[in-house]
Amino acid sequence: MADITIDTNKCDDCGDCTDVCPMEVLILKDGKLTVNEPEECSYCETCVDICPNECITIE
């Protein structure tokens, strides 16, 4: 299972990562970025690449 970390101090909940996540692991819930079913993560790191604030890490 992927360990997806979101630095909430850097994240402005823009939703760019949720738009590109092919597995729909990252979602906006009540206006906040949330990790949904991390076991579904394909480790593509598209969310990491697109994040303008560099607040997402995947291990």
C-alpha positions in Angstrom: 0.0 0.0 0.0 1.2 3.5 -0.9 2.1 5.9 1.9 0.8 9.1 0.5 1.7 12.2 2.6 0.2 15.6 2.1 1.9 18.6 3.7 -1.2 20.5 4.8 0.9 23.6 5.5 1.8 23.8 1.8 -1.5 22.5 0.3 -4.0 25.1 -0.8 -6.6 22.4 -1.9 -6.5 23.6 -5.5 -7.6 20.1 -6.8 -5.1 19.9 -9.6 -3.9 16.5 -8.3 -7.4 15.2 -8.0 -8.1 16.0 -11.6 -5.1 13.9 -12.8 -5.2 10.9 -10.4 -6.1 8.0 -12.6 -7.1 5.8 -9.7 -9.1 8.5 -7.9 -7.1 8.1 -4.7 -6.8 11.8 -4.1 -10.2 13.5 -3.7 -11.5 16.8 -2.4 -13.9 16.2 0.5 -15.6 19.2 2.0 -13.1 21.4 0.2 -10.0 19.6 1.7 -7.6 17.3 -0.1 -8.1 13.7 1.2 -6.5 10.4 0.5 -9.2 7.9 -0.4 -8.3 4.1 -0.6 -4.4 4.4 -0.7 -4.2 0.7 -1.6 -5.5 1.6 -5.0 -2.5 4.0 -5.7 -0.6 2.9 -8.8 2.5 4.9 -7.8 2.4 6.9 -11.1 3.3 10.0 -9.2 1.3 12.2 -11.6 -0.1 14.0 -8.6 3.4 14.8 -7.3 4.5 16.1 -10.7 1.5 18.4 -11.1 1.3 19.8 -7.6 2.2 23.5 -7.8 3.1 23.6 -4.1 5.2 20.4 -4.0 3.2 19.1 -1.0 2.5 15.5 -2.0 5.0 12.6 -1.5 4.4 8.9 -2.2 6.5 6.1 -0.7 
